[in-house]
Amino acid sequence: MATSSSLNTKSSFHGRSNSLPSRPHPLILKCNQHLDTLLSSSNETSSSFLFHKIGNLRDLIECVENVIQLPLTQDALVHEHQQNWVNNILDGSLRLLDVCSAAKDALIHTKECTRELQSIIRRKKGSEVELTSEVKKFLTSRKVVKKAISKALTNLKGNTKNCNILSTNKDHQTMVLINLLQDVEVATLSTFQTILQFISGTNTKSKSNNWISISKLIQSKRVGCSLVIDENEFAQVDVALQSFVFSKNNKFEQVNDLQNNLEKMELCIQDFEEGLEFLFRRLIKIRVSILNILNH
């Protein structure tokens, strides 16, 4: 991958002039098409939208994996292995793996707590006091997950400042490659950021969340930046947990509501896990491929 620009700057996406003499490789053009598809999709934040977005990202990452195997890419990496842009590609690949791992860990932790609580509810074991105690434990675990996500996003924002490469003394094909890899990293980070926010149960409009600026960063030239607040299975579980603990209404009805929300969230977690695991494996393969090229 490549590095993204400062979150405080304008779009890192680079102009691609049709007047340039040499046409990019068809695979690079295909990657740009996948990139446009990823960025031109709706800005809503429902789980169904995010599953679709992950699918678009999968197509993009698979295409990038093929681009890395091109002779022109390998020649550029070998020829300029001591240049900053190559090091930034490797640094960027680690950033992507780190943020993807953070999302996977958050899902695993939430899934384990979900299944434990579901088991207790289904067995109808213990008193109302004991069930309330377990629900409180789940609420505590959600706070842990949200704190970890917040830390991951903060670290990522700090690590991506002032990293944009504005190389101009390169041949056209190399510049196209560098620009593509930069754009792909920023788009991938934006998608992971949206997923992390969703898992934490925060669906906020872009104006009220500074970190969403990474989405503005990459979309300002292609699509609008308004986000639509939609249903969030994780947020719904948070509400159901709090309602069960603090409400004095009929606990039986609240248990049914909580159980229904837990089941919906578990299905959501499964879909996210499958998508992120695929992406994680592909990102590792890309990093290994680059390292192998540089070491030969």
N, C-alpha and C positions, 0 to 999 in steps of 0.2 A: 504494500500500500504506500501511499504518500502522505505527506503531512498537510494539515489544514492551516488556514491563515488565522490570524488573531480574531477572537470573537468580537472585538471592537471595531473591526474594519468592515468594508463592504464585501460583496460577494467574492469568493475566491475562484469562482468559475471564470475561465479564461475565454476570451473571444477566439473563435475559430473562423478565420477568413476563408471564403471560398475562392478568393483570388490567388491564393498561394499556389505556386507551380506544381508541387508534388502532392498527390492525393494520398491520404493516410491509408494504411492497410485495412482491408475489409473487416477484419476482426476488431480493429480499433473503432471503426465506424459503427459496428454492431454494438460495442460496449457503450458508445455514446447514445445510441438509440435506447438501450436498456436504462441508461442514466436518465434520459429525458422522460421515459415512462415512469421511473421511480419518483421523479420530482414533480411530474405534472399530475399526479394522482390527488384526490381530494385530501383536504386537511382535517377531516373529521378524525376523532380519536376513539371510535368504537373498536371492540375487539375484532369484529369481522373486517374492518378496514385495515387494522394492523396485520392480520393474517395475510391479507392481500398484499400489503406492503412488503412483508417478509418474503413472499413469493417473488415479487419483483426484484428484491435485493438478491435473492438466490440466483436468479437469472444473470444479474449483473456480475456477481462474484464468480460464477462459473465462467463467464466470458473473460473476465480479467485473468483467471487461471490459465486460459488458453493463450491470452496475449503474452503472458510471462514466458511461455514456451516458444514464442516466435524467435527466429534467428536475429531479427533486427533488435528485439528487446534484449536478448542475451548479449549481443554485440555492444549495445549501449551500456549495459551494466558492467561488462568486463572492461570496456574502454575507459569508463569514467568511474571506476570503483572507488577512487579516492575523492570524488566530488561530494559536496554536502548533500546534494539531492538524493544520492544513493543512500547515505546514512539516514536521511530523513524518511526515506521509504521504509527502512527497517524499523526506525523508531515508531513510525506510524502504524506498522503492522502489530507492534507490541501494544500500542494504545487500543487498537481494535480488539485484540485478544483479551486485554484486561477488562474492557467495558462489557464485552460479550460474556466473560466469566462472571462478572458482577451480576448480570441479568440472570444467568443460569443458577448461580448460588441463591439469589433471592427467590427464584421459583422453587428450587428444591426445598428450601427452608419452609416456605409457605405451604408447599404440598404436604410435607411431613406433618405439620401442625393441623392441616385440614383433615387429613386421614385419621389422626388421633382423635380429634373432636367428633368426626363423623362416626367413628367406632363407638364412642361413648353414647352418642345420641341414639344410634340404632339398637344398641343393647339395652337402652333405657336403664342403665346401671347407675345406682347411687341416688342420692337425694337431690333436690333442687339446689341446695347449698353447694353440693359437690360439683354439679354441672356448672353452676355459676363460677365456681373456682376455676374450672377448666377453661371456660370462656374468657375469664380474665387473663389466664396464661396465654391464650391465643392473642388477645389484645396486646399483651406485652411483647410477644414474638413479632407482631406486626410493627411495633415501634422499633424493634431491632432491625428489621428488614428495611424500614424507611430510613433509618439512620445510616445504614450501610449504603443504600442507594444515594442518599444525599452526599455522603463522603465520596463515593465513586464519581459522581457528576462534578463535584467541586474539584477533585484532583484532576479530572479530565480537562476541565475548563482551564485550570492553571497550567497544565502541560502543553496545551495547544496554542498558547499565546506566542505571537511573533515568530512563527515557524514557516511562514509562506516562502516559497522559493520563487524569486523573480528572475530566473535565468534568461538571458537574452542572447548570449554568445554560444548558442547551440545550433546544430542543423535542424531543419524543419521537423524531420521525423522524430528526433529526440525530444524536441520541445512538445510535440503533440503527445508523445508518450508520458512525459513528465506531467503535463497539464491534466491528462486523463487520470493518472494515478492520484494526483492531488484531489481532483474532483470526486473520485470514487471514495477516498478516505472520508472526506467531509460529509458526503451523502450517507455513508455507512454509519458514521458517528451520529448523525442526526437521527437516523432510524433507530439505532440502539438507545439514544437518549429518550426518544418518544416512548419506546417500550418500557424503559426503566421508570419513567414517570407514570405510565399506566399501571405497572405492577405496584407502585407505591400508593396508588389510589388517588393521584392528583391529576385532575383534568382542569387545567387553568388556561385562560386566554393568554395569548402571547404578550399582551401589554402588561400583564400582571406577573410575568415570570421572566426575569432577565436571562436565565439559562436557555430559554426557548430561542434566544437570539441566534443560536447556531442554525436553527431552521431558517430564520430570516436570512442568515448569511448565505446559504446556498440556494435559496429560492427566490431571492429578490428580483432576479432577471427573468424568471420563468413563470412563477405562479404567485398568487397572493399569499399573505401570511396569516390571515385570520383563521383561528382554530374553533371548531364547533364542539362544544361540550356535549358529550354523548354518554350513553350507558357505559359503566365500568364495573365489571364483575368484582374486582378487588375492592373498589370503593363501596359497593353494595354490601359486601361481607363486613367491611369495617362498620358500616351503619348498623347492620343487623346485630353484630357483636355488642356494640355500645347500647343498643336498644334493649337487648336481653339483660344486660347487667344493670342498667339504671332505671328501666321502666318498671312500674308496679302493676302493669296490666297482666292479662292472662299469659302465663309463661308457656302454656301448651301451644297457643297460637304462635308465639314468638319462636319456639323451638322449630315448628314446621317452616316458618319463614327463614330461619337461620339455616336449616338443613337444605332447603331449596337453593338458597344463595351459595352455600358451600359446594353443592353439586355443580352449579353453573361455573363457579370459579375453577373447580377441579378440571372440568373439560377445557376451559380456557388455558389453564396451566399446561395441560398435555399438548395442546396445539403449539403454544409458545416454545415449549421444551424441544419438540421435534424440529421446529424451524431453526432455533438457535443452535442446536447441536449440529445440524447440517452446516450452518454458516461457520461455526467454530472449527469444524474439521477442515473446511475449505480454506479458511484463513490460515490455518497451520500449514497446509500444503503449499500455499502461495509463499509463505515466509521461508519454508524449507527449500523450496525451489530457488528462490532468490539467493539464499545462503549457499546452496550448492553451485549455482552459477558463478558466484563471486569467489568460491574456494577452488575452482578448477581453472 
